[in-house]
Amino acid sequence: MPSVWVDADACPKVAREIIVRAAERTRMAAWFVANHTVPLPRSPWVKALAVSQGFDAADNEIVERIQPGDLLITSDLPLAMAAIERQAKVMTTRGEALDANNIRARVQMRDFMETMRASGEHTGGPNGYSDSDRREFANALDRWLAKNV
């Protein structure tokens, strides 16, 4: 059975709660990887993996452990690309599927926006996590679970 890997450093609390409920309901392992302690309920299906502080330590741990067919939940595009290269499935916390067909364009746009910000351009950040985002994520996760668990 595939596992779910969560880039927990930036995972919204409401998305974390959806993942926990899904893991309990399906009896599927959900790994929350972060460089800090993530508050999680006690469960045989929900696991916390705290890694050392350091640039990309959590990302590197996920890439090392993820297996083909596992699901990664992240909004970190370089991490998503590395997971896709290892034949994992990737979804953002807003329910967007990332795959070999769209990841390179997304990374290029991210790099372009980073260059704009470095030059002093104010590009703004992502919108707050809305009820619509929560519904889209929950529905996308349920669809993935129905196909894979």
C-alpha positions in Angstrom: 0.0 0.0 0.0 1.3 3.4 -0.8 2.2 6.0 1.8 1.4 9.6 2.0 4.3 12.0 2.7 3.6 15.5 3.9 6.0 18.4 3.7 4.8 19.5 7.1 6.9 22.6 7.5 4.3 24.7 5.5 1.2 22.4 5.6 -1.8 24.4 6.8 -3.4 23.0 9.9 -6.7 22.4 8.2 -5.0 20.3 5.5 -3.1 18.4 8.1 -6.4 17.5 9.8 -7.9 16.3 6.5 -4.8 14.1 6.0 -5.0 12.7 9.5 -8.7 11.8 9.1 -8.0 10.1 5.7 -5.1 8.1 7.2 -7.3 6.9 10.0 -10.2 6.1 7.7 -8.1 4.1 5.2 -5.5 2.8 7.6 -2.8 4.2 5.4 0.5 5.5 6.7 0.8 9.3 6.6 4.3 10.7 7.3 4.6 14.3 8.4 8.2 15.4 7.9 9.4 18.7 9.3 12.4 20.3 11.0 10.2 21.1 14.0 7.6 19.2 16.1 4.3 19.0 14.4 1.3 18.5 16.7 -0.4 15.2 15.6 -2.8 12.9 17.3 -1.7 9.5 18.5 -2.4 6.9 15.8 -0.7 3.9 14.4 -1.3 5.4 10.9 0.0 8.9 11.5 3.7 9.4 11.9 5.9 12.4 12.7 9.4 12.5 11.4 11.4 15.4 12.9 14.7 16.1 11.0 17.6 18.3 12.0 17.5 22.0 11.4 19.1 22.9 8.1 18.4 24.0 4.6 16.2 21.5 2.8 16.7 18.8 5.5 13.1 17.8 5.5 12.9 17.8 1.7 16.0 15.6 1.5 14.6 13.1 4.0 11.4 12.9 2.0 13.2 12.4 -1.3 15.3 9.7 0.3 12.3 7.8 1.6 9.6 8.3 -0.9 8.7 5.3 -3.1 7.2 5.0 -6.6 3.4 5.3 -6.3 3.5 7.1 -2.9 1.8 10.5 -2.6 3.7 13.7 -1.6 1.7 16.7 -0.4 3.7 19.8 -0.8 3.7 23.3 -2.3 7.5 23.2 -2.6 8.1 23.0 -6.4 11.7 21.8 -6.3 10.7 19.0 -3.8 7.7 18.1 -6.0 10.0 17.8 -9.1 12.4 15.5 -7.2 9.5 13.3 -6.0 8.1 13.1 -9.5 11.5 12.0 -10.8 11.2 9.2 -8.3 7.8 8.2 -9.8 5.8 9.5 -6.8 2.5 11.3 -7.2 2.4 14.9 -6.0 -0.5 17.2 -4.9 -0.4 20.7 -3.4 -2.4 21.5 -0.2 -4.9 23.2 -2.5 -5.5 19.9 -4.4 -3.6 20.7 -7.5 -1.9 17.7 -9.2 1.7 18.2 -10.1 3.2 15.8 -12.7 5.9 15.5 -15.4 3.6 17.5 -17.7 3.4 20.6 -15.6 6.2 20.7 -13.0 8.9 22.2 -15.2 6.8 25.2 -16.2 5.7 25.8 -12.6 9.4 25.7 -11.5 10.4 28.1 -14.2 7.6 30.5 -13.2 8.7 30.2 -9.6 12.3 31.0 -10.5 11.2 33.9 -12.7 9.1 35.4 -9.8 12.1 34.9 -7.4 14.3 36.9 -9.8 11.6 39.6 -10.0 11.5 39.8 -6.2 15.3 39.9 -6.0 15.3 42.9 -8.3 13.0 44.8 -5.9 9.6 44.0 -7.6 6.8 43.5 -5.2 5.0 40.4 -6.5 2.9 39.5 -3.4 2.5 36.1 -2.0 0.0 33.3 -2.3 -3.6 33.9 -1.2 -4.7 32.7 2.2 -6.0 29.2 2.6 -9.8 29.5 1.9 -12.7 27.2 2.4 -12.7 26.5 -1.3 -9.0 25.5 -1.1 -9.9 23.1 1.8 -12.7 21.5 -0.2 -10.6 21.2 -3.4 -7.8 19.5 -1.3 -10.2 17.2 0.5 -11.8 16.1 -2.8 -8.5 15.6 -4.6 -7.2 13.5 -1.7 -10.4 11.4 -1.6 -10.0 10.8 -5.4 -6.4 9.7 -5.0 -7.3 7.4 -2.1 -10.2 5.9 -4.1 -7.8 5.0 -6.9 -4.8 3.9 -4.8 -5.8 2.5 -1.4 
